[in-house]
Amino acid sequence: MSEIVYAIKNKEGNYATYGRTEFKDRLRFAKIYKSKKTALQHYFNNTGNYNDLKLVKIEIKILDEEELKPNEFLENRR
């Protein structure tokens, strides 16, 4: 199973995060959007700088699933 999502990237190659003007170089911090329309509707920049932005199309693919036991969680090991 796979899913397509979108993120916004600046000219330095950093991804827009949940902060209003913050960009980080790691994809895991990026704000993810369901579609281009959603990205354009919800992305906001406090400084009003919308130059040199790119929309990145990302495929998320599940590689493996593993059954987890309740006693494996830190909270339940006590």
N, CA, C, O and CB atoms as a CASP TS submission, in Angstrom:
PFRMAT TS
TARGET T0000
AUTHOR 0000-0000-0000
METHOD Language model
MODEL 1
PARENT N/A
ATOM      1  N   MET     1       0.836  -1.175   0.000  1.00  0.00           N
ATOM      2  CA  MET     1       0.000   0.000   0.000  1.00  0.00           C
ATOM      3  C   MET     1       0.887   1.246   0.000  1.00  0.00           C
ATOM      4  O   MET     1       1.899   1.292   0.699  1.00  0.00           O
ATOM      5  CB  MET     1      -0.955  -0.006   1.215  1.00  0.00           C
ATOM      6  N   SER     2       0.511   2.237  -0.771  1.00  0.00           N
ATOM      7  CA  SER     2       1.256   3.490  -0.773  1.00  0.00           C
ATOM      8  C   SER     2       0.277   4.656  -0.819  1.00  0.00           C
ATOM      9  O   SER     2      -0.898   4.496  -1.150  1.00  0.00           O
ATOM     10  CB  SER     2       2.242   3.550  -1.970  1.00  0.00           C
ATOM     11  N   GLU     3       0.793   5.826  -0.479  1.00  0.00           N
ATOM     12  CA  GLU     3      -0.029   7.038  -0.448  1.00  0.00           C
ATOM     13  C   GLU     3       0.820   8.201  -0.951  1.00  0.00           C
ATOM     14  O   GLU     3       2.018   8.262  -0.678  1.00  0.00           O
ATOM     15  CB  GLU     3      -0.579   7.323   0.998  1.00  0.00           C
ATOM     16  N   ILE     4       0.206   9.112  -1.676  1.00  0.00           N
ATOM     17  CA  ILE     4       0.893  10.309  -2.164  1.00  0.00           C
ATOM     18  C   ILE     4       0.524  11.480  -1.270  1.00  0.00           C
ATOM     19  O   ILE     4      -0.652  11.722  -0.999  1.00  0.00           O
ATOM     20  CB  ILE     4       0.526  10.610  -3.650  1.00  0.00           C
ATOM     21  N   VAL     5       1.546  12.207  -0.811  1.00  0.00           N
ATOM     22  CA  VAL     5       1.359  13.414  -0.001  1.00  0.00           C
ATOM     23  C   VAL     5       2.269  14.500  -0.565  1.00  0.00           C
ATOM     24  O   VAL     5       3.077  14.241  -1.457  1.00  0.00           O
ATOM     25  CB  VAL     5       1.671  13.144   1.521  1.00  0.00           C
ATOM     26  N   TYR     6       2.133  15.709  -0.044  1.00  0.00           N
ATOM     27  CA  TYR     6       2.880  16.853  -0.572  1.00  0.00           C
ATOM     28  C   TYR     6       3.526  17.641   0.560  1.00  0.00           C
ATOM     29  O   TYR     6       3.029  17.650   1.686  1.00  0.00           O
ATOM     30  CB  TYR     6       1.958  17.768  -1.395  1.00  0.00           C
ATOM     31  N   ALA     7       4.635  18.299   0.251  1.00  0.00           N
ATOM     32  CA  ALA     7       5.324  19.184   1.187  1.00  0.00           C
ATOM     33  C   ALA     7       5.837  20.387   0.405  1.00  0.00           C
ATOM     34  O   ALA     7       5.960  20.337  -0.819  1.00  0.00           O
ATOM     35  CB  ALA     7       6.497  18.442   1.923  1.00  0.00           C
ATOM     36  N   ILE     8       6.132  21.460   1.116  1.00  0.00           N
ATOM     37  CA  ILE     8       6.660  22.673   0.490  1.00  0.00           C
ATOM     38  C   ILE     8       8.133  22.793   0.848  1.00  0.00           C
ATOM     39  O   ILE     8       8.527  22.621   2.001  1.00  0.00           O
ATOM     40  CB  ILE     8       5.865  23.945   0.945  1.00  0.00           C
ATOM     41  N   LYS     9       8.936  23.092  -0.168  1.00  0.00           N
ATOM     42  CA  LYS     9      10.386  23.151  -0.031  1.00  0.00           C
ATOM     43  C   LYS     9      10.867  24.514  -0.514  1.00  0.00           C
ATOM     44  O   LYS     9      10.325  25.055  -1.478  1.00  0.00           O
ATOM     45  CB  LYS     9      11.075  22.001  -0.826  1.00  0.00           C
ATOM     46  N   ASN    10      11.890  25.080   0.154  1.00  0.00           N
ATOM     47  CA  ASN    10      12.434  26.372  -0.287  1.00  0.00           C
ATOM     48  C   ASN    10      13.664  26.164  -1.171  1.00  0.00           C
ATOM     49  O   ASN    10      14.075  25.029  -1.415  1.00  0.00           O
ATOM     50  CB  ASN    10      12.795  27.255   0.932  1.00  0.00           C
ATOM     51  N   LYS    11      14.249  27.263  -1.647  1.00  0.00           N
ATOM     52  CA  LYS    11      15.373  27.166  -2.594  1.00  0.00           C
ATOM     53  C   LYS    11      16.620  26.559  -1.979  1.00  0.00           C
ATOM     54  O   LYS    11      17.485  26.067  -2.703  1.00  0.00           O
ATOM     55  CB  LYS    11      15.707  28.530  -3.137  1.00  0.00           C
ATOM     56  N   GLU    12      16.732  26.585  -0.641  1.00  0.00           N
ATOM     57  CA  GLU    12      17.882  25.960   0.028  1.00  0.00           C
ATOM     58  C   GLU    12      17.695  24.452   0.192  1.00  0.00           C
ATOM     59  O   GLU    12      18.607  23.758   0.642  1.00  0.00           O
ATOM     60  CB  GLU    12      18.108  26.603   1.396  1.00  0.00           C
ATOM     61  N   GLY    13      16.520  23.946  -0.170  1.00  0.00           N
ATOM     62  CA  GLY    13      16.252  22.513  -0.061  1.00  0.00           C
ATOM     63  C   GLY    13      15.672  22.111   1.278  1.00  0.00           C
ATOM     64  O   GLY    13      15.637  20.925   1.604  1.00  0.00           O
ATOM     65  N   ASN    14      15.210  23.088   2.068  1.00  0.00           N
ATOM     66  CA  ASN    14      14.623  22.796   3.370  1.00  0.00           C
ATOM     67  C   ASN    14      13.103  22.746   3.256  1.00  0.00           C
ATOM     68  O   ASN    14      12.508  23.401   2.401  1.00  0.00           O
ATOM     69  CB  ASN    14      15.054  23.851   4.413  1.00  0.00           C
ATOM     70  N   TYR    15      12.490  21.958   4.130  1.00  0.00           N
ATOM     71  CA  TYR    15      11.052  21.750   4.106  1.00  0.00           C
ATOM     72  C   TYR    15      10.342  22.658   5.100  1.00  0.00           C
ATOM     73  O   TYR    15      10.838  22.904   6.199  1.00  0.00           O
ATOM     74  CB  TYR    15      10.727  20.298   4.402  1.00  0.00           C
ATOM     75  N   ALA    16       9.159  23.160   4.693  1.00  0.00           N
ATOM     76  CA  ALA    16       8.338  23.976   5.582  1.00  0.00           C
ATOM     77  C   ALA    16       7.827  23.094   6.714  1.00  0.00           C
ATOM     78  O   ALA    16       7.384  21.969   6.482  1.00  0.00           O
ATOM     79  CB  ALA    16       7.153  24.640   4.809  1.00  0.00           C
ATOM     80  N   THR    17       7.890  23.608   7.937  1.00  0.00           N
ATOM     81  CA  THR    17       7.439  22.866   9.107  1.00  0.00           C
ATOM     82  C   THR    17       6.139  23.466   9.626  1.00  0.00           C
ATOM     83  O   THR    17       5.521  24.289   8.950  1.00  0.00           O
ATOM     84  CB  THR    17       8.520  22.871  10.211  1.00  0.00           C
ATOM     85  N   TYR    18       5.729  23.068  10.800  1.00  0.00           N
ATOM     86  CA  TYR    18       4.493  23.580  11.382  1.00  0.00           C
ATOM     87  C   TYR    18       4.651  24.990  11.918  1.00  0.00           C
ATOM     88  O   TYR    18       3.647  25.625  12.239  1.00  0.00           O
ATOM     89  CB  TYR    18       4.025  22.670  12.486  1.00  0.00           C
ATOM     90  N   GLY    19       5.873  25.510  12.029  1.00  0.00           N
ATOM     91  CA  GLY    19       6.090  26.903  12.399  1.00  0.00           C
ATOM     92  C   GLY    19       5.763  27.805  11.220  1.00  0.00           C
ATOM     93  O   GLY    19       5.797  27.352  10.076  1.00  0.00           O
ATOM     94  N   ARG    20       5.449  29.064  11.472  1.00  0.00           N
ATOM     95  CA  ARG    20       4.984  29.952  10.393  1.00  0.00           C
ATOM     96  C   ARG    20       6.085  30.361   9.420  1.00  0.00           C
ATOM     97  O   ARG    20       5.780  30.638   8.260  1.00  0.00           O
ATOM     98  CB  ARG    20       4.371  31.191  10.987  1.00  0.00           C
ATOM     99  N   THR    21       7.325  30.412   9.827  1.00  0.00           N
ATOM    100  CA  THR    21       8.403  30.786   8.905  1.00  0.00           C
ATOM    101  C   THR    21       9.570  29.815   8.979  1.00  0.00           C
ATOM    102  O   THR    21      10.617  30.066   8.383  1.00  0.00           O
ATOM    103  CB  THR    21       8.889  32.197   9.206  1.00  0.00           C
ATOM    104  N   GLU    22       9.413  28.742   9.680  1.00  0.00           N
ATOM    105  CA  GLU    22      10.526  27.840   9.921  1.00  0.00           C
ATOM    106  C   GLU    22      10.645  26.767   8.839  1.00  0.00           C
ATOM    107  O   GLU    22       9.647  26.194   8.402  1.00  0.00           O
ATOM    108  CB  GLU    22      10.375  27.191  11.276  1.00  0.00           C
ATOM    109  N   PHE    23      11.876  26.509   8.420  1.00  0.00           N
ATOM    110  CA  PHE    23      12.187  25.448   7.472  1.00  0.00           C
ATOM    111  C   PHE    23      13.274  24.578   8.076  1.00  0.00           C
ATOM    112  O   PHE    23      14.190  25.089   8.720  1.00  0.00           O
ATOM    113  CB  PHE    23      12.630  26.026   6.091  1.00  0.00           C
ATOM    114  N   LYS    24      13.186  23.280   7.878  1.00  0.00           N
ATOM    115  CA  LYS    24      14.213  22.351   8.365  1.00  0.00           C
ATOM    116  C   LYS    24      14.633  21.440   7.225  1.00  0.00           C
ATOM    117  O   LYS    24      13.875  21.211   6.282  1.00  0.00           O
ATOM    118  CB  LYS    24      13.694  21.515   9.575  1.00  0.00           C
ATOM    119  N   ASP    25      15.858  20.920   7.324  1.00  0.00           N
ATOM    120  CA  ASP    25      16.406  20.114   6.237  1.00  0.00           C
ATOM    121  C   ASP    25      15.934  18.663   6.245  1.00  0.00           C
ATOM    122  O   ASP    25      16.208  17.922   5.300  1.00  0.00           O
ATOM    123  CB  ASP    25      17.896  20.144   6.300  1.00  0.00           C
ATOM    124  N   ARG    26      15.240  18.252   7.280  1.00  0.00           N
ATOM    125  CA  ARG    26      14.793  16.866   7.380  1.00  0.00           C
ATOM    126  C   ARG    26      13.325  16.735   7.001  1.00  0.00           C
ATOM    127  O   ARG    26      12.489  17.504   7.476  1.00  0.00           O
ATOM    128  CB  ARG    26      15.019  16.333   8.794  1.00  0.00           C
ATOM    129  N   LEU    27      13.017  15.795   6.174  1.00  0.00           N
ATOM    130  CA  LEU    27      11.653  15.569   5.726  1.00  0.00           C
ATOM    131  C   LEU    27      10.731  15.198   6.889  1.00  0.00           C
ATOM    132  O   LEU    27       9.540  15.507   6.853  1.00  0.00           O
ATOM    133  CB  LEU    27      11.626  14.477   4.669  1.00  0.00           C
ATOM    134  N   ARG    28      11.261  14.550   7.902  1.00  0.00           N
ATOM    135  CA  ARG    28      10.409  14.115   9.017  1.00  0.00           C
ATOM    136  C   ARG    28       9.804  15.273   9.796  1.00  0.00           C
ATOM    137  O   ARG    28       8.827  15.076  10.518  1.00  0.00           O
ATOM    138  CB  ARG    28      11.203  13.248   9.958  1.00  0.00           C
ATOM    139  N   PHE    29      10.361  16.487   9.669  1.00  0.00           N
ATOM    140  CA  PHE    29       9.810  17.668  10.336  1.00  0.00           C
ATOM    141  C   PHE    29       8.833  18.442   9.450  1.00  0.00           C
ATOM    142  O   PHE    29       8.200  19.391   9.913  1.00  0.00           O
ATOM    143  CB  PHE    29      10.936  18.585  10.771  1.00  0.00           C
ATOM    144  N   ALA    30       8.707  18.051   8.202  1.00  0.00           N
ATOM    145  CA  ALA    30       7.897  18.796   7.235  1.00  0.00           C
ATOM    146  C   ALA    30       6.410  18.688   7.536  1.00  0.00           C
ATOM    147  O   ALA    30       5.926  17.661   8.009  1.00  0.00           O
ATOM    148  CB  ALA    30       8.171  18.297   5.828  1.00  0.00           C
ATOM    149  N   LYS    31       5.709  19.759   7.254  1.00  0.00           N
ATOM    150  CA  LYS    31       4.256  19.723   7.308  1.00  0.00           C
ATOM    151  C   LYS    31       3.794  19.040   6.030  1.00  0.00           C
ATOM    152  O   LYS    31       4.185  19.426   4.928  1.00  0.00           O
ATOM    153  CB  LYS    31       3.632  21.169   7.461  1.00  0.00           C
ATOM    154  N   ILE    32       2.958  18.022   6.190  1.00  0.00           N
ATOM    155  CA  ILE    32       2.505  17.203   5.073  1.00  0.00           C
ATOM    156  C   ILE    32       1.073  17.589   4.706  1.00  0.00           C
ATOM    157  O   ILE    32       0.222  17.785   5.573  1.00  0.00           O
ATOM    158  CB  ILE    32       2.595  15.694   5.424  1.00  0.00           C
ATOM    159  N   TYR    33       0.833  17.690   3.417  1.00  0.00           N
ATOM    160  CA  TYR    33      -0.488  18.051   2.907  1.00  0.00           C
ATOM    161  C   TYR    33      -1.052  16.911   2.065  1.00  0.00           C
ATOM    162  O   TYR    33      -0.294  16.141   1.476  1.00  0.00           O
ATOM    163  CB  TYR    33      -0.417  19.353   2.077  1.00  0.00           C
ATOM    164  N   LYS    34      -2.370  16.801   2.005  1.00  0.00           N
ATOM    165  CA  LYS    34      -3.028  15.751   1.227  1.00  0.00           C
ATOM    166  C   LYS    34      -3.013  16.019  -0.269  1.00  0.00           C
ATOM    167  O   LYS    34      -3.030  15.083  -1.069  1.00  0.00           O
ATOM    168  CB  LYS    34      -4.448  15.590   1.688  1.00  0.00           C
ATOM    169  N   SER    35      -2.979  17.299  -0.657  1.00  0.00           N
ATOM    170  CA  SER    35      -3.034  17.646  -2.080  1.00  0.00           C
ATOM    171  C   SER    35      -2.360  18.996  -2.318  1.00  0.00           C
ATOM    172  O   SER    35      -2.051  19.724  -1.374  1.00  0.00           O
ATOM    173  CB  SER    35      -4.500  17.679  -2.580  1.00  0.00           C
ATOM    174  N   LYS    36      -2.139  19.316  -3.584  1.00  0.00           N
ATOM    175  CA  LYS    36      -1.583  20.624  -3.938  1.00  0.00           C
ATOM    176  C   LYS    36      -2.540  21.719  -3.499  1.00  0.00           C
ATOM    177  O   LYS    36      -2.120  22.751  -2.976  1.00  0.00           O
ATOM    178  CB  LYS    36      -1.311  20.719  -5.459  1.00  0.00           C
ATOM    179  N   LYS    37      -3.821  21.490  -3.714  1.00  0.00           N
ATOM    180  CA  LYS    37      -4.838  22.463  -3.332  1.00  0.00           C
ATOM    181  C   LYS    37      -4.784  22.756  -1.828  1.00  0.00           C
ATOM    182  O   LYS    37      -4.851  23.915  -1.420  1.00  0.00           O
ATOM    183  CB  LYS    37      -6.234  21.954  -3.725  1.00  0.00           C
ATOM    184  N   THR    38      -4.666  21.727  -1.019  1.00  0.00           N
ATOM    185  CA  THR    38      -4.590  21.888   0.432  1.00  0.00           C
ATOM    186  C   THR    38      -3.319  22.635   0.823  1.00  0.00           C
ATOM    187  O   THR    38      -3.352  23.487   1.712  1.00  0.00           O
ATOM    188  CB  THR    38      -4.638  20.518   1.130  1.00  0.00           C
ATOM    189  N   ALA    39      -2.211  22.328   0.176  1.00  0.00           N
ATOM    190  CA  ALA    39      -0.939  23.002   0.474  1.00  0.00           C
ATOM    191  C   ALA    39      -1.045  24.495   0.184  1.00  0.00           C
ATOM    192  O   ALA    39      -0.624  25.321   0.993  1.00  0.00           O
ATOM    193  CB  ALA    39       0.214  22.381  -0.348  1.00  0.00           C
ATOM    194  N   LEU    40      -1.606  24.836  -0.966  1.00  0.00           N
ATOM    195  CA  LEU    40      -1.740  26.246  -1.334  1.00  0.00           C
ATOM    196  C   LEU    40      -2.748  26.979  -0.451  1.00  0.00           C
ATOM    197  O   LEU    40      -2.624  28.183  -0.226  1.00  0.00           O
ATOM    198  CB  LEU    40      -2.155  26.364  -2.791  1.00  0.00           C
ATOM    199  N   GLN    41      -3.716  26.267   0.031  1.00  0.00           N
ATOM    200  CA  GLN    41      -4.745  26.862   0.878  1.00  0.00           C
ATOM    201  C   GLN    41      -4.251  27.093   2.303  1.00  0.00           C
ATOM    202  O   GLN    41      -4.628  28.084   2.929  1.00  0.00           O
ATOM    203  CB  GLN    41      -5.976  25.976   0.898  1.00  0.00           C
ATOM    204  N   HIS    42      -3.413  26.196   2.828  1.00  0.00           N
ATOM    205  CA  HIS    42      -3.055  26.251   4.243  1.00  0.00           C
ATOM    206  C   HIS    42      -1.642  26.724   4.559  1.00  0.00           C
ATOM    207  O   HIS    42      -1.353  27.052   5.709  1.00  0.00           O
ATOM    208  CB  HIS    42      -3.235  24.927   4.823  1.00  0.00           C
ATOM    209  N   TYR    43      -0.755  26.769   3.567  1.00  0.00           N
ATOM    210  CA  TYR    43       0.597  27.261   3.846  1.00  0.00           C
ATOM    211  C   TYR    43       0.547  28.773   4.063  1.00  0.00           C
ATOM    212  O   TYR    43      -0.079  29.504   3.295  1.00  0.00           O
ATOM    213  CB  TYR    43       1.576  26.901   2.680  1.00  0.00           C
ATOM    214  N   PHE    44       1.214  29.225   5.117  1.00  0.00           N
ATOM    215  CA  PHE    44       1.233  30.638   5.441  1.00  0.00           C
ATOM    216  C   PHE    44       2.631  31.020   5.884  1.00  0.00           C
ATOM    217  O   PHE    44       3.278  30.274   6.618  1.00  0.00           O
ATOM    218  CB  PHE    44       0.195  30.976   6.533  1.00  0.00           C
ATOM    219  N   ASN    45       3.101  32.180   5.442  1.00  0.00           N
ATOM    220  CA  ASN    45       4.417  32.667   5.818  1.00  0.00           C
ATOM    221  C   ASN    45       4.251  34.058   6.422  1.00  0.00           C
ATOM    222  O   ASN    45       3.734  34.961   5.763  1.00  0.00           O
ATOM    223  CB  ASN    45       5.388  32.692   4.592  1.00  0.00           C
ATOM    224  N   ASN    46       4.683  34.237   7.666  1.00  0.00           N
ATOM    225  CA  ASN    46       4.548  35.525   8.373  1.00  0.00           C
ATOM    226  C   ASN    46       5.221  36.676   7.642  1.00  0.00           C
ATOM    227  O   ASN    46       4.726  37.803   7.672  1.00  0.00           O
ATOM    228  CB  ASN    46       5.131  35.415   9.765  1.00  0.00           C
ATOM    229  N   THR    47       6.334  36.406   6.992  1.00  0.00           N
ATOM    230  CA  THR    47       7.076  37.472   6.327  1.00  0.00           C
ATOM    231  C   THR    47       6.503  37.785   4.941  1.00  0.00           C
ATOM    232  O   THR    47       6.907  38.762   4.310  1.00  0.00           O
ATOM    233  CB  THR    47       8.547  37.087   6.208  1.00  0.00           C
ATOM    234  N   GLY    48       5.581  36.976   4.475  1.00  0.00           N
ATOM    235  CA  GLY    48       4.995  37.201   3.160  1.00  0.00           C
ATOM    236  C   GLY    48       5.900  36.800   2.020  1.00  0.00           C
ATOM    237  O   GLY    48       5.670  37.205   0.881  1.00  0.00           O
ATOM    238  N   ASN    49       6.926  36.014   2.298  1.00  0.00           N
ATOM    239  CA  ASN    49       7.887  35.599   1.279  1.00  0.00           C
ATOM    240  C   ASN    49       7.447  34.262   0.670  1.00  0.00           C
ATOM    241  O   ASN    49       7.642  33.202   1.265  1.00  0.00           O
ATOM    242  CB  ASN    49       9.317  35.483   1.884  1.00  0.00           C
ATOM    243  N   TYR    50       6.861  34.331  -0.509  1.00  0.00           N
ATOM    244  CA  TYR    50       6.406  33.141  -1.207  1.00  0.00           C
ATOM    245  C   TYR    50       7.240  32.876  -2.465  1.00  0.00           C
ATOM    246  O   TYR    50       6.834  32.100  -3.330  1.00  0.00           O
ATOM    247  CB  TYR    50       4.932  33.281  -1.571  1.00  0.00           C
ATOM    248  N   ASN    51       8.402  33.519  -2.563  1.00  0.00           N
ATOM    249  CA  ASN    51       9.284  33.334  -3.715  1.00  0.00           C
ATOM    250  C   ASN    51      10.122  32.075  -3.562  1.00  0.00           C
ATOM    251  O   ASN    51      10.461  31.673  -2.449  1.00  0.00           O
ATOM    252  CB  ASN    51      10.195  34.551  -3.894  1.00  0.00           C
ATOM    253  N   ASP    52      10.445  31.469  -4.668  1.00  0.00           N
ATOM    254  CA  ASP    52      11.359  30.324  -4.737  1.00  0.00           C
ATOM    255  C   ASP    52      10.903  29.126  -3.911  1.00  0.00           C
ATOM    256  O   ASP    52      11.733  28.442  -3.312  1.00  0.00           O
ATOM    257  CB  ASP    52      12.725  30.742  -4.280  1.00  0.00           C
ATOM    258  N   LEU    53       9.604  28.860  -3.868  1.00  0.00           N
ATOM    259  CA  LEU    53       9.087  27.678  -3.183  1.00  0.00           C
ATOM    260  C   LEU    53       8.739  26.619  -4.216  1.00  0.00           C
ATOM    261  O   LEU    53       8.366  26.930  -5.347  1.00  0.00           O
ATOM    262  CB  LEU    53       7.847  28.029  -2.314  1.00  0.00           C
ATOM    263  N   LYS    54       8.869  25.361  -3.807  1.00  0.00           N
ATOM    264  CA  LYS    54       8.531  24.234  -4.676  1.00  0.00           C
ATOM    265  C   LYS    54       7.571  23.318  -3.929  1.00  0.00           C
ATOM    266  O   LYS    54       7.624  23.207  -2.705  1.00  0.00           O
ATOM    267  CB  LYS    54       9.812  23.456  -5.123  1.00  0.00           C
ATOM    268  N   LEU    55       6.698  22.666  -4.681  1.00  0.00           N
ATOM    269  CA  LEU    55       5.820  21.648  -4.135  1.00  0.00           C
ATOM    270  C   LEU    55       6.459  20.294  -4.412  1.00  0.00           C
ATOM    271  O   LEU    55       6.755  19.963  -5.560  1.00  0.00           O
ATOM    272  CB  LEU    55       4.381  21.740  -4.746  1.00  0.00           C
ATOM    273  N   VAL    56       6.667  19.523  -3.371  1.00  0.00           N
ATOM    274  CA  VAL    56       7.312  18.220  -3.496  1.00  0.00           C
ATOM    275  C   VAL    56       6.248  17.133  -3.349  1.00  0.00           C
ATOM    276  O   VAL    56       5.507  17.107  -2.367  1.00  0.00           O
ATOM    277  CB  VAL    56       8.445  18.044  -2.431  1.00  0.00           C
ATOM    278  N   LYS    57       6.184  16.254  -4.318  1.00  0.00           N
ATOM    279  CA  LYS    57       5.255  15.126  -4.280  1.00  0.00           C
ATOM    280  C   LYS    57       5.988  13.932  -3.683  1.00  0.00           C
ATOM    281  O   LYS    57       7.053  13.546  -4.165  1.00  0.00           O
ATOM    282  CB  LYS    57       4.698  14.791  -5.710  1.00  0.00           C
ATOM    283  N   ILE    58       5.414  13.344  -2.628  1.00  0.00           N
ATOM    284  CA  ILE    58       6.093  12.291  -1.868  1.00  0.00           C
ATOM    285  C   ILE    58       5.227  11.038  -1.846  1.00  0.00           C
ATOM    286  O   ILE    58       4.023  11.107  -1.599  1.00  0.00           O
ATOM    287  CB  ILE    58       6.406  12.763  -0.422  1.00  0.00           C
ATOM    288  N   GLU    59       5.842   9.912  -2.102  1.00  0.00           N
ATOM    289  CA  GLU    59       5.129   8.643  -1.982  1.00  0.00           C
ATOM    290  C   GLU    59       5.523   7.983  -0.667  1.00  0.00           C
ATOM    291  O   GLU    59       6.702   7.748  -0.402  1.00  0.00           O
ATOM    292  CB  GLU    59       5.438   7.705  -3.191  1.00  0.00           C
ATOM    293  N   ILE    60       4.526   7.690   0.144  1.00  0.00           N
ATOM    294  CA  ILE    60       4.751   6.976   1.403  1.00  0.00           C
ATOM    295  C   ILE    60       4.371   5.521   1.162  1.00  0.00           C
ATOM    296  O   ILE    60       3.260   5.217   0.728  1.00  0.00           O
ATOM    297  CB  ILE    60       3.918   7.604   2.597  1.00  0.00           C
ATOM    298  N   LYS    61       5.296   4.644   1.447  1.00  0.00           N
ATOM    299  CA  LYS    61       5.072   3.230   1.189  1.00  0.00           C
ATOM    300  C   LYS    61       5.323   2.441   2.467  1.00  0.00           C
ATOM    301  O   LYS    61       6.366   2.604   3.101  1.00  0.00           O
ATOM    302  CB  LYS    61       5.980   2.724   0.040  1.00  0.00           C
ATOM    303  N   ILE    62       4.379   1.590   2.849  1.00  0.00           N
ATOM    304  CA  ILE    62       4.556   0.730   4.016  1.00  0.00           C
ATOM    305  C   ILE    62       5.431  -0.444   3.597  1.00  0.00           C
ATOM    306  O   ILE    62       5.092  -1.187   2.676  1.00  0.00           O
ATOM    307  CB  ILE    62       3.175   0.239   4.587  1.00  0.00           C
ATOM    308  N   LEU    63       6.554  -0.603   4.278  1.00  0.00           N
ATOM    309  CA  LEU    63       7.497  -1.664   3.944  1.00  0.00           C
ATOM    310  C   LEU    63       7.255  -2.934   4.736  1.00  0.00           C
ATOM    311  O   LEU    63       7.440  -4.039   4.226  1.00  0.00           O
ATOM    312  CB  LEU    63       8.900  -1.192   4.173  1.00  0.00           C
ATOM    313  N   ASP    64       6.833  -2.772   6.005  1.00  0.00           N
ATOM    314  CA  ASP    64       6.699  -3.936   6.871  1.00  0.00           C
ATOM    315  C   ASP    64       5.787  -3.578   8.037  1.00  0.00           C
ATOM    316  O   ASP    64       5.656  -2.407   8.393  1.00  0.00           O
ATOM    317  CB  ASP    64       8.088  -4.422   7.378  1.00  0.00           C
ATOM    318  N   GLU    65       5.170  -4.566   8.618  1.00  0.00           N
ATOM    319  CA  GLU    65       4.379  -4.399   9.831  1.00  0.00           C
ATOM    320  C   GLU    65       4.851  -5.418  10.854  1.00  0.00           C
ATOM    321  O   GLU    65       5.209  -6.545  10.510  1.00  0.00           O
ATOM    322  CB  GLU    65       2.853  -4.558   9.543  1.00  0.00           C
ATOM    323  N   GLU    66       4.846  -5.011  12.110  1.00  0.00           N
ATOM    324  CA  GLU    66       5.299  -5.882  13.185  1.00  0.00           C
ATOM    325  C   GLU    66       4.292  -5.789  14.326  1.00  0.00           C
ATOM    326  O   GLU    66       3.900  -4.695  14.733  1.00  0.00           O
ATOM    327  CB  GLU    66       6.738  -5.493  13.666  1.00  0.00           C
ATOM    328  N   GLU    67       3.886  -6.918  14.827  1.00  0.00           N
ATOM    329  CA  GLU    67       2.957  -6.966  15.955  1.00  0.00           C
ATOM    330  C   GLU    67       3.685  -6.513  17.214  1.00  0.00           C
ATOM    331  O   GLU    67       4.796  -6.967  17.492  1.00  0.00           O
ATOM    332  CB  GLU    67       2.368  -8.398  16.139  1.00  0.00           C
ATOM    333  N   LEU    68       3.066  -5.630  17.965  1.00  0.00           N
ATOM    334  CA  LEU    68       3.650  -5.133  19.212  1.00  0.00           C
ATOM    335  C   LEU    68       2.899  -5.705  20.408  1.00  0.00           C
ATOM    336  O   LEU    68       1.674  -5.827  20.397  1.00  0.00           O
ATOM    337  CB  LEU    68       3.626  -3.587  19.251  1.00  0.00           C
ATOM    338  N   LYS    69       3.663  -6.052  21.437  1.00  0.00           N
ATOM    339  CA  LYS    69       3.077  -6.596  22.663  1.00  0.00           C
ATOM    340  C   LYS    69       2.996  -5.483  23.702  1.00  0.00           C
ATOM    341  O   LYS    69       3.871  -4.618  23.744  1.00  0.00           O
ATOM    342  CB  LYS    69       3.912  -7.804  23.203  1.00  0.00           C
ATOM    343  N   PRO    70       1.964  -5.489  24.537  1.00  0.00           N
ATOM    344  CA  PRO    70       1.808  -4.429  25.545  1.00  0.00           C
ATOM    345  C   PRO    70       3.021  -4.275  26.467  1.00  0.00           C
ATOM    346  O   PRO    70       3.336  -3.155  26.869  1.00  0.00           O
ATOM    347  CB  PRO    70       0.585  -4.707  26.383  1.00  0.00           C
ATOM    348  N   ASN    71       3.702  -5.356  26.807  1.00  0.00           N
ATOM    349  CA  ASN    71       4.843  -5.268  27.737  1.00  0.00           C
ATOM    350  C   ASN    71       6.109  -4.705  27.087  1.00  0.00           C
ATOM    351  O   ASN    71       7.105  -4.496  27.780  1.00  0.00           O
ATOM    352  CB  ASN    71       5.144  -6.640  28.307  1.00  0.00           C
ATOM    353  N   GLU    72       6.095  -4.458  25.785  1.00  0.00           N
ATOM    354  CA  GLU    72       7.245  -3.866  25.104  1.00  0.00           C
ATOM    355  C   GLU    72       7.310  -2.352  25.297  1.00  0.00           C
ATOM    356  O   GLU    72       8.376  -1.756  25.140  1.00  0.00           O
ATOM    357  CB  GLU    72       7.195  -4.194  23.622  1.00  0.00           C
ATOM    358  N   PHE    73       6.197  -1.730  25.631  1.00  0.00           N
ATOM    359  CA  PHE    73       6.157  -0.285  25.832  1.00  0.00           C
ATOM    360  C   PHE    73       6.730   0.073  27.191  1.00  0.00           C
ATOM    361  O   PHE    73       6.458  -0.608  28.180  1.00  0.00           O
ATOM    362  CB  PHE    73       4.721   0.242  25.702  1.00  0.00           C
ATOM    363  N   LEU    74       7.513   1.126  27.248  1.00  0.00           N
ATOM    364  CA  LEU    74       8.165   1.557  28.478  1.00  0.00           C
ATOM    365  C   LEU    74       7.177   1.708  29.620  1.00  0.00           C
ATOM    366  O   LEU    74       7.461   1.310  30.750  1.00  0.00           O
ATOM    367  CB  LEU    74       8.890   2.861  28.254  1.00  0.00           C
ATOM    368  N   GLU    75       6.033   2.274  29.333  1.00  0.00           N
ATOM    369  CA  GLU    75       5.011   2.516  30.353  1.00  0.00           C
ATOM    370  C   GLU    75       4.568   1.215  31.034  1.00  0.00           C
ATOM    371  O   GLU    75       4.221   1.228  32.216  1.00  0.00           O
ATOM    372  CB  GLU    75       3.801   3.216  29.728  1.00  0.00           C
ATOM    373  N   ASN    76       4.575   0.111  30.315  1.00  0.00           N
ATOM    374  CA  ASN    76       4.091  -1.160  30.848  1.00  0.00           C
ATOM    375  C   ASN    76       5.195  -2.067  31.381  1.00  0.00           C
ATOM    376  O   ASN    76       4.910  -3.198  31.777  1.00  0.00           O
ATOM    377  CB  ASN    76       3.332  -1.885  29.790  1.00  0.00           C
ATOM    378  N   ARG    77       6.430  -1.614  31.404  1.00  0.00           N
ATOM    379  CA  ARG    77       7.545  -2.453  31.873  1.00  0.00           C
ATOM    380  C   ARG    77       7.788  -2.347  33.374  1.00  0.00           C
ATOM    381  O   ARG    77       8.655  -3.040  33.905  1.00  0.00           O
ATOM    382  CB  ARG    77       8.810  -2.078  31.141  1.00  0.00           C
ATOM    383  N   ARG    78       7.066  -1.525  34.039  1.00  0.00           N
ATOM    384  CA  ARG    78       7.325  -1.312  35.477  1.00  0.00           C
ATOM    385  C   ARG    78       6.749  -2.395  36.326  1.00  0.00           C
ATOM    386  O   ARG    78       6.882  -2.358  37.549  1.00  0.00           O
ATOM    387  CB  ARG    78       6.771   0.006  35.928  1.00  0.00           C
TER
END
